[in-house]
Amino acid sequence: MVLELKNVEKSFGEKKVLSGVSFRAEGGRAFGLLGRNGAGKTTSIRILMGVFPADGGEIWLDGAPLDRNAVRFGYLPEERGLYPKKEILDQLVYFAELKGMDRAPAVRAVDRWLERLGMAEYRTKRLDTLSKGNQQKIQLITALAHDPDIIVLDEPFSGLDPVNAMLLKDVVREEIARGKIVLFSSHQMNYVEEFCDSIAILGDGRILLSGDLAEIKRAHGRDKLAVRTGQSEAVRAAFGAACSEGERGELLIRLASPDEKQEAMRRLTELCEVDEIRVWEPSLNDIFVEYADDARGEERE
């Protein structure tokens, strides 16, 4: 499957929320939709799912206009929407029936997912008796029980401890391996970077950057070296303002030109005992901050 948003536009009153948003997501690959608060992520998702219409543009699936009656969506919203006083099984089956399942298959599917997520013992419990993390897993079942074709996960790891986060990772990988289109929207860049093959960064309702994540990283300026050494003060003294500390604790040395890599490496090995030296590759967080900050600066101007 190939999902495409093409030049989608949306305004609320006089406020322009989306300005020609286009991106492409493929089955069997996870796609990350990123942006600061107010960038247009939620509006894009709601238009994709038919919550409200776009003012312009198109949404295509496999080369034809999207027919929402012929494709199943699974949606995990950032703001949870289950009934705290209701029995878990009853409401999960109810949501599966709303998405087109008959009751008997819905019960079987819900029970399979409760077992898969280690929640079978809570089958007849009320939702408000569960921890926040377990409530998150129940919410996830509403997005997956009806076997959707397109899965939209908005801040899926919120409230999960490391063990449950690992379980969710496994589930997401299984859905990707089954050829599903999986869209992530999250501020937790480490999870997006772990899962997503391609991304789009939104800012002020427009696409700032999109494409294959590995290619984006390779195309990023390779004008920094990452260095690990027990003699960091000597490196700082030698390279001055060109030297800074990276988010992983290594020293980053910015070069005037990528052509200076070999000379800088030679200088470093002569200066001190080096544990590691490599061309620095930006993390997704680095890339996001750069583009989001640039967009914010344009807004101020």
N, C-alpha and C positions, 0 to 999 in steps of 0.2 A: 504493500500500500504506500501511496505517496500523497501526503496532505500539503496543500499549498494555499496560503493566504496571499492575495494579489491586490496590492494598492488599496487596502481597506481604510476607509475614512469614517470618523465618528465625531459628532459634536453634541454637546448638551447645552441647549440654548446658544449663547454666543461663545461658549468655551470649546475650543477645538481640542479633542482628546486624542484622536488618532489621525495622523497625516500620512497617508500612503504606506501603511504598514504591509510589508511583504516578507514572508519566510516560508521555508520548505522543511517538512519533517517526513521521515521515511520509516516504514515498518521494520522492526528488528534493530532499530537504532533509537537511542534516547536523545531528545532535543531539549535544551535548556532555554527558557524564556526569562531573561534577566532584566533588571532595571531598578532604579530607586523607587521609593514610594511615590505614587502619582505619575509614574512614567507611562502607564497605559497597559500594563500586563493584565490586570483583572478585566479591563474592558475588552481586550483582545480575546481573552478566554471566554467571556460571556457571549461575545458575538459568534465565536466558533461554535459554541454549544447551542446557539439559537435563543439565548435568554432575551436578547433584544436584537433588532436588525442593525446592520451597518448602513451608513448614509451613502456609501459608495464602495466599489471594489467587489471582489469575488472570492469565494472559497471553493476550491476544487479538491476532489479526491480521485486519484487514478485517472487524471486527464479529463474529468467531467465535473460539472457543478455538483457540489455536495448535496446528497439527498439524505437528510437526517432521519427519514423513515426507514432507510435501508442500512444504516450504520449504528452501532451501539456505542454510546459514550459512557465512560466511567469517570466520575469526578470526585476527587477528595479536596474539599474546600479548606482554605485556611481557617475560616470561622466555622466551627463545628455546628451541625444542625440536627442532632438526634434528640430523642425525647428522654430526658433523665429519669422520669418516673415509670417508664414502660419496660416490660420484660424484653431482654435483648433478642431472643429468638423471634418474638412476634414482630418487632419493628424491622429487623433485618429481612424477614420474609416479606413484610409489607413493602419495603423499598424495592425488593427484587420483583415483586408483582407489578409495581408501578412501572418498572422498566421492561415489562412484557412477558415475564415468566409465569407459568401456571404454578399453583401453590405447591404441589408435590415436588416438582423439580426444584423449586425455590428452596424448600426445606432441605432437600438433599445437598444443594449447592452451599447453603449457609452452614450446614453441619460440617461439610468438608473443609470450609474455610476456618470455622471455629477450631477444628482439630489442627489444621495446618498452622495456625497462629498460636496454638497452645491455650485456647480460650474455651474449650469444650465444657469445662467445669462451671463456667458462668452462663451457660445456655439459658437458664431460667431466672437469672438474677436481673435486678433493675440496673440500668446503666449508671445511676448515681452512686452505686455501691463500689464501682471500680475506680482504680487509680487513673490519673490523667493519661499515662502511657497506654494502659489497657483500653481506655475509651478511644484513644487514637486508633488502636488496632480494630476495634469494632467499627469505627467510621470507615476505615480502609475496606472492610468487607462490603460495605454498601457500594463502594466503587468497583468491586471486582466480582461479586457473586453472580452477576448476570452475564459474565464472560464478554466484556466489551472489546470492541475493535480498537478504539482510541481511548487511552487512559491519560487523564489530566491530574497531576499531583501538585497541589499548591501547599508549599511548606510541609511536606509529608513527614519529616523527621522531628517536627516540633513536639517537645514533651517526652521523647523516647530516651530511655537509658541506653547505654552502649549495647547491652544484650539484645534488646528489642530493636534497636537500630540495625544491628546485624541481621536479625530475622527479616526486617523489612527490605533490606538490601537484597537478600536472597530471593524474596518474592518478586521484587522489581526485575531482577536479572532473569528470573524464570519467564516473566511476561514478555520481556524483550526478546528472549530466545524463541518464544512462540510466534514472533513476527508482529507483535502489537506495536502500534505507534504510542510511545510514551513521552508526554510533555511534562517537564519539570518547571515549576516556578518557585524559586527559593532565594533567600539571602544567604544561605549556608553554602558558600562557594566550594568548600571541600567536597560536599556530596555531589553537587552538580558536576564538578570536574571528574569525580570518580565514575559517574555513570554516563555522562552525555558525550556523544560523538560530535554533535554540532550545537551551536548556540545562536541566539540573537540577543543583542543588548538594546533595550529600548531607552529612549530619553526624550522627555517632552513630546511623547506621542509619535516619535519617528524612530526608525531603525538606525542606530549608530554604528553597529557592526554585526555581521552575520556570516555564517559559514562553518566549515569543518574546523573543530577546535584545534586539532593537531596542526593543520595548515596555518591557522591564525597564529599559533605560538611560533611556528617556524618563520613566519613572515615578520614577526615582531623584531624590532631592532636588536641585532646580536652584537651590541656594543658594550656589554658588561661581562666581567669575569666574576665568578663566585669562588671565594678562597676560604679554606679552613686551615688555621694554623694556631699554634700555641704562642705565637709572637705577634699578636694582633696590633699591639701598640707600635711596633716597628713598621708595620704595613700602613697604619694610619698616618704616621709621621712622614713616610716616604711619598704617599699618594695624596695627602691633604684632603681638600674638598671633594676630590673625585672618589673618595672612599666613604662608604656608608654601611650600615648594618642591615642585612636582609631579615625577612620575617622568620626564617628558619635558623637564625643565629650566625650565619656565615657573613663574611665581609664581601661587599659588592664594590667593584672598582669600575667606574664608568670610563670608557675610552673615548678619545676624541674621534676615532674612526675604528670600524671593525678590523681594518687592516693592521691595527696595532696589537692584535692579540698575541702573536708570537713574541714580540719584543717585551710586552708586559709580563708574559709568563716567564721569560728568561730572567727579567729583572726580579721577579718575585722569588724564584728559586735561588737566586744569588743572595737575596736579602735575608731570607729566613728559611727555616725548615717547614715545608708545606705538607700538610696532611692530604689536602684535596684541592685541586684547581680545575675549573671547567668553565665553559661558556655558559653564562646564566640564561636560563629559560624562564620567562615569566609564568607565574601561576595564574589561574583564572581570576583569582582575587586581584592580582596586580593589574591585569588587563581591564577588569571591570572598574576598578577605582580610577584608572587613567581615563577611560571613556566617559564614565559618569561625571567625573570632575570637569572634564572638558565641556560636556553638555551644560553643566550647571554654570560654568563660566560664561558660556554663550548667552544663557538666560539673563545673567546679571548685566551683560553688556546691552 
